Structures are given as structure tokens and as C-alpha cells.
Amino acid sequence: MNRAIKPLEEYVKTFQNFQAENELSAEGWIQKIEEMPENERWTPEKIKEDIYEHKRLEQILLARIPESITVSMFKINCNDIRNMYAQKYRDIVNMEIHLIEGLAKTRNT
């Protein structure tokens, strides 16, 4: 049994590579953008670039984490954590789109 568990321990260590995704918070990211000093505030164009970057990071993440993996005699469903991490990127994208909409409304009033 110990030989069967050892590969699982190694597999768990691979998720240490996703520390950035563990710490990522869509609300925190948007708050950071909104609280920038006036002279550093992002333009809609810069936010648009960031939207593309987060979409790219989501695709990389989805390519790196399989939906499931077999380790020794265990089949591990990675779908939940994979989707949770990907959702963080999608949430940032959606919140940034709303941020651009708000900036456009402010400029037009």
C-alpha cells in the first residue's frame, strides 16, 4: 500500500506549480486596478490587453491540467480544480469588461 501511495504524494506536489492560481482573486485583481493612482490608472486599451492575457493564461492552464489522471492504482479527477482555476481567469475577464463599460459610460456622460 505504501508503494501505491508514494506516486500520489508526488502528484500532489505538482499542484505547488499552481501557487499563483491558488492566490489569484478576481476581486483583488480588479480592486488593484481601480485603486491605482490617477497617473498610473489603466486605460481601456491596457485593460483590453489584460483581458487577452488572462484568456491566454486560461488556455495555458487548461492545457497543463488534464481532466483526470491515473497515478498508480488511482484515477484522479482533476476537473474540479482545473475548472476552479480557469474560472478565476474568466471572472477577471468578465470584471474587466464591466470595468471598461463603466469607463465608457463615465466618459460619455
N, C-alpha and C positions, 0 to 999 in steps of 0.2 A: 504494500500500500504506500509506503514512503517513496518508493521509486515512481509511483503514479502521481503523487502529489508534487514532487520536485518540478516537473515541467509547468505545473500550474503556478507555482511561485515565480518561476522565470517569466511566465506570461504576464502576470500581474505587474511585474517590474516594467514591462513595455509601456504601460499606461503612464509611467512617470514622464514619458516624452510628451505628454499632453498637458503639462502643468499650466501652460498659457491658456488652454481651453478650460481647464478647471477653474482658473481665476477670472476668466472673462465674464463680464457682466454688461449686458446691453445698456441697462440704465446707467451704470457707472461710466460707460464709454460716452454716451450722449451727454451726460452731466459734465464730463470733462470738456467736451466741445462747447457746450453752452456757457461754461464758466471761464472760458479763455478771456484774457484781457482784450479790450477793444482792438488794439493794434495787432493782435495775433489771431483774431477771430477768423474762422474758416469761411471762405466764400462758398456760394453754391457749387461752383466748379470743383473746388477742393473736396467738398462733401461728396460730389458725384464720383470723383476719383476714388474716394474711400469706399464708396458703395461697390465699385468694381473690384476693389482689392478684397473686400470681405466676401464677395461672391467667389472670387478666385480661391481664397483660403478655405471656403466651404467645400469646393470641389476637390481641393488637395486633401482635405480631411477625409472626405467620403472615399477617396481612392486609397488612403492609408489604413483605414479601419474597415475590415471586412464585416459583412452582416453576421457571420458566425465563423468559428474556427474550431478545429479539433486539436486538442492537446492531450496526448497520451490516450487515455480511455474516456476523456471528457469532451463533449461537444458544448462549446461556449457560445451563447447568443450574445453578440456584440451590438445588436441592432439598437437596443435602448440607449446605451451610452453614445453610440455613433449618432443617433438622431438627436440626442440631447445637445451634444457639442455642435452639430450642424444647425440646430435651431437657434443657438446663441448668435451665430453669424447672420442667419435670416432675420432675427429680431433686430440686430443692429442695422441691417439694410432697410428694414421697414421703418424703423425710428428715424433714420437719416432721411428717408424720402419724406416723411412727415415734417422733419426739420426744414427741408428745402421748401416744402409747401408753405410753411409758416413764414419763412423769409420772403417768399414771393408775395404773400398776402400783405405783409408789412410794408414792402416796397411799393405796392400798388395802392395803398391807402393814404 
